């Protein structure tokens, strides 16, 4: 049976043919996404007190405390299937939800208001010059430690993860810049390239005071929006960006795969520290749970109870979560809209026409088939009430043909109806002996043909 799953109105989700949901409906499973966030070795960096002060000054004092975070690849893959880059929102059964600027500040502790993260692309020669001037050491092209103006994270860790005790302040700054480059390259600006980070970010840490005036959180969200949009295409198998933010956002808002919280502290990502261990729940089960999402499983305002933990400088900027603005990180420019959509009648009527909210194919197909059968029953009942006595032979023949057509079309696509004693009950195979009651189809049930 060929079912058009929508959207009914394609004017909003105009990239449906490219979206992973179209592949899911065609039975083309791409499997779990490969999550490209490289936080597992962050704890191996040994920062001195001087370095910690510089990291704080650069705007990463809270963020550095998060460290390694275990990711639930199945949950992340299921969430990506709901993301639409046309709207920068998750399309869920109850409406749209998205990750907002205030949540970046609360979950990651990054600045969301300030100078934009912009700059120019750099070539290999300029990149090497930057490394020599701002890091004090050069990666080796021969050893593949640098390529296309990107340095390997492993080279940064191996070379700078432990600052000498007797180091001069210039050396301390070089080691701290290397740490910050590693930190953003493994988290908020992680790419699908794997263990590399672009040297173009290095000049942003030349002056630590200036670094603290950048809107790192806004840039992180721009990169995550872009990464979600790319990963939602059926041709993709990887996802990058700050997946810690994505996963924590889900834990705060959706009671799906949610672990127990740790002790409350700031930034709020620490509530889920060590709690995101790889789930045994598979992608199809998370897909089903998102299909069946109801209000009882959604927490619309999850951060209110932690208000006493929020630093004043963070709290002062949370209003930006309600803003319509542009998120910028170099060449990545994404639109930010205010919060989550309220479930009201007018919106939901429009939303039902422009969206696709069901992805668990088997359950949805069965519901559609049962709806079709219900319509056929109504036709059959209407036809049975028409008096045949007053009809001409031709009209009687047409009516009989209509009834036969309805009966014949209750079997389609390898599915058939068989009667059961008490309406909807156990499924039966076509070749099983099943009691029938003539043409009474009120107790018929859809069955899979073998």
N, C-alpha and C positions, 0 to 999 in steps of 0.2 A: 504494500500500500504506500502510495506517495503522499506524504503529508508536508504541507508548507508550514514550517515552524515559525515563520515570520522574519523580521517584524512586519506587521500589517502595513504600517507606514514607514518606509525606508528612508525618510528624509533626514532622520537624526543619526541612526546607525548605518550610515551609507557604506561602511567598509565590511559589511557582514560576510561577503564572499571571502574576505581575507582572514576573518576572525577564526580563532581556534574552535569556537562553538559550532561553526559550519562543518568542520572536520569531525567533531564529536558526533554530530547528527548523521554523518555519513559512515559512522563506524570506524573512522580512522583515528585510533588512539595514538597520541604521540608519546605517551608515558610521562614520567615525572620530569619536571624541569631540573636542569642542573643549576644549583644555586651558587652564584659566584660572589660570595662574601668571604673574606679571608681573615677572620678574627682569631683563629685558633692559636696563633703564635704571639698575640699581642702581649700576653703575660710574660714573655721572655725579655721584654725591654725593661732594663733597670734604670729608672730615672733618679737623678740626684735631686736634692731640694732646690737647687738653682734651676734645674730643668723644669721642675714642676711649677715654679713661679712663672717661668716663661710660657709654659703651656697654658696656664691660667690666663696670663695676659693676652695670649693669642685667641682666647675665646673657647678653649677646649677643656677647661678645668673640670666641668661636670661630665662631659662626654667621655673623657678618658677613663672614667671610673667604671664604665659599662663592661669593657673588655670583651673576651670571647663569649659568644652566645650560640647555643645549639639551635639549629634550624629544623623545622618540621617541613620537609620538602613536599609531602603530600598535601598538607594544608595550604602551603604557599602556591602550589600548582593549581589547586582548586580555586583559590581566590583570584588568580590571574585569569582564569577562564571567565570570571564575571567582570573583569575590568574592560572598559571601553575607552579607547583613546580619543574617540570623537567627543566625549563629554568629560573625560578625566574623573570618572566615577565608577564604582562597582554597581552593577545592575543586579539587584536582589529581588526576591518576590515581593517585598514590602516597599520597594522604592529604591532610590539611589542613596549610596553612602560614599564618602570619600575621606581621605586623610588630609587634614587641614594644618595650617601654619601653627596654630596654638598647640596642636598635638605634637608637632615636631619639637617645640620648646619644652613641653612637659615630659615627653618620653625620652628625648635625647639631651635636653639641657643646652641646646645650641641657640645662638642669637638669630632671631627671625627678622629683625629690623636693622638696617644699616646699609653700607655701601654694597652694590652688587658685585658678584664674583665675575669679573670680566677680564679679558686679556687677549693676547694674540697667540696664534699657533707658532710653535718654534720648530726650527729645523734641527738636524743633528749637531751641526757646528755650534749653534747658539745654545742648545741644550747642554753640551759639554762645557761650554763657557760658564753657564749658570751653575753647574755642579761644582766646578772648580772654585768659583767665587763664593757660593753660598753654603757649600758642604765641605769645602777644603780638600776634597778627594774626587778622583775621576773613576767612573765605572769603565770596565774594559769591554770594548766592542768585540775584541777577539774572543773573549770568554762569554760572549752573548749576554753581558750584564746590562747592555743598553742597546735599544733598537728602535728606530723611528721616533727618536726623542722621548722614549719611555724607558725607565729603569726598572730592573727587577726588584720586587719587594724583598726577595731573599738577600740580594746584595746590600740593600739598606740595613736590614737586620743584622747581617753578618758583620758589617763594617761599623755600624753606629749604635748598636743596641746597648752598649755599656760604655759610658763616658769615663775616661781616666780620672782618678781622684785629684790629681794635681793639674788638671787641664786648665788652661787660661780661659777667660770669659769668652773669647772669640771661638775657641774650640767647643765650649759648652753650647754656644749658640748654633754652631754647625751641627752638633749631635742632636740638638733639639729640633732643628729644621728637618733633619732626616727622619726623626720620630714622627713629626707632624705630617710629613709627606707620606710616610708609611701608614699612619693612622687613617688619613682620608682616602688613600689609595686602596685600603683593604675594607673600607666601610662605606662612607657616604658617596664616594666617587669611584667605587669599584666598577670594573668593566668586565665584559665577557672575554677579554683577552687573557684573563687568568691573573697570574702573579706579577702584573706590571702596573706602573702608575706614570702618568705623563709628567714630564719635568715642567710643563707650562704652569703648574700650580706653585712651584718653588718660589718665584718672586713674591708671591702673596705673603710669605713668611720672612721676607728680608727685614722688615720692621715689625717687631712683635706688637707694638702698640697699635700700629695701623691694622695689623691682622685682626685684632680684637674689635675693630669697627666694621668688619665685613658681616654680611647676613649669611652666615654659613648654613643656618637652618633652611632658609629659603632656597639656597642652591642645592642642598641635599634633597629637598622635596621636588625641585625641578628635575633632578637626575632620576629620582624614583618614579615620578610620573612618566618620564620618557622610557625608563626601563620596563615599567609595567605595560606601557603601550606597545613596545617592541615585542615583549614576551607573549602578548595576547594574540599575536599573529600565528597562524597555524604552521608557518614555515620555520618557526623558531624552536630551539630546544634548550636555551639558556636564559637565565635572568640574573641581572646584576643590580647595583644600587644598594641602598641601605635596607637590606631585608630584615634586619633587627627591628627597624621601625615598622615595616609592614606586618611582621608577625606579632609584635607587641600591640599594634593597633587592633588586630583581630582579637587578641586575647582580651583586651579591654572592652570591646564592643560586642563580640559574638561569643556565645556560649557553645562553641564548637571546637573540640580539641583543646579546650582551655585547661591548663594545669592549675594546681594550687599555687597561691601567691606566696612569695617570700616576705620577709619583714619589710614594711614600708620605709622607703628612703628615696632621695632624689639624686639623679633623675629617675623617673618612674619606670624606665626599662628595667631597673634593678629588681622590681617586684617579680619579674619573670626570670631572673638570673638563674641559670642551671635548671630551668623548668621546661625548656623546649626540646627535651630529648626526642630523638627520632621516634615518631609515633608508629605503632603497628597498624593504625588505621590506613586503609589504602585510599587512593584518589577517588575511586568510584563511590566509596562510602561518604567521604566529605562532600562529594558532588550531590549525593542524595540529601545529606543534611542541609546543605544550602538551598536545595529545592524546597525542602519542607520547613524552611525558616519561618518562625512565627514570632510575634511580639515578645513572648516570654523568654526568648533566647537572645534578645537584643538589649544592650544597655546603652541608652542614648547619651547619658551624661555620666560617664564612668569616673571622672576626675574630681568631682565635687568633694568626695570624702578625704581627698589628699591635700586639700587647700592649705592646711597648716604646714605642709612640707615645702611649698613652692617659694623659692627665694623672691624677694621683692622686685628685683630687676627683671625676672622672668614674668612675674605676675603682671607687671605694668604693660607688657606687650601682647598679652593674650587676646586682646580685642582684635588683633590682626587676623585671627582665625575666622572672623566674620567678613573679611574684606574680599572684594573682587579686584584682583591685582595680577601682575605678571611675575612669574618666577624665572630667575635668570641664573645660568651657570655657563659661562662662555657661550658656545654656540647653541646650547639647549635653552629654549624659551618656551615655557608652558603657562597656561592660564590657570588661575586659582579662583575657585568659586566658594561661596560661603557654605559651610557645614553640610549637614545631612538634610534631606528633603522631608518635610512633614507629610505624614500619611493623611491627605485629605482627599475628598471624593473627586474633585475636578482634576487634581493632579494624577490620581491613580487611573482615572478614565483615559487620560492622555498617555500616561506611562504604559498602560496595557497595549496601546496601539503601536508605540514606537520601540518597545523593548522585547527582549527574549529573557524570560526569568526561569525557565526550566531546562536543565541540561542532562538530567538523568534519563537517558533515552528510553529505557525499557518501561519505566513507570509512566512516563509522559505518553508514549505511544499507546499503552493500554488504556489510559484515561481517555485519549482521543477516540479510540475504537469504541469504548463503552458509550461515549457521548453520541457517536454516530448510530449505534444500535438503539439508543433511546429515541433518537429522531425517527428511525425506521419503525419503531413500535407505534409511535404516534401516527405515522402515515397508515400503518396497518389497521389501527383502531378506527381511524377516520374512514377508511375504505370499507370496513365491515359494517358501518352504520348506514351506508348508502343502500337504499332499497333497490334490489335488482329487478323487481316485478315491473316497474314503470319504465325500465330501460328498453330501448330497441335492441334487436339482436347485435347490431354493430357496436352499440354503446356497451352492451353486456360483455361482448368480446374484449373491448378495450379495458373495461374494469377488471376482468379476469387477468388480462395481461399485466395490468398494474400490480395486482396482488402477487402474481408469479414473480414479477421483477423484484418486488420488495423481499419476497422469500429467498430468491436466488442470491440477492446481494447481501444477505446476512451471512454469507460465506465469501471471504475475500482474502487474497494474499496469503493463503495457507492457513488462515484462521477460520474456525467455524464455531457455531453455537450448538450446544447440546443441552438438553433439559436436565435439571437436577430437582430433587424432591422439594427443596426448600429455598428456591431463589438462588442467591449468590452463595456458592459454597466451594467445594473442592474442584480444582481443574481436572478434566478428564481428557484422555487421548481420544482421537476420532474413532479408533478401532475398539474402544471399550464399550461394553454393553451398558446402555444408559436408558432408563425409562423415559418415555416421551408421552406427551398428552396432546396428540393431534397437532393442530396449528396454533395452540396456545403458546405464544412466545413471551409471555410475561415472566416466565421462570427460566428463560434461556440465558446461558452464560458463554462468554467468549472462550474458545479453547484453541490450543496450539496444535496444528496439524503436524504429523510426523511423516 
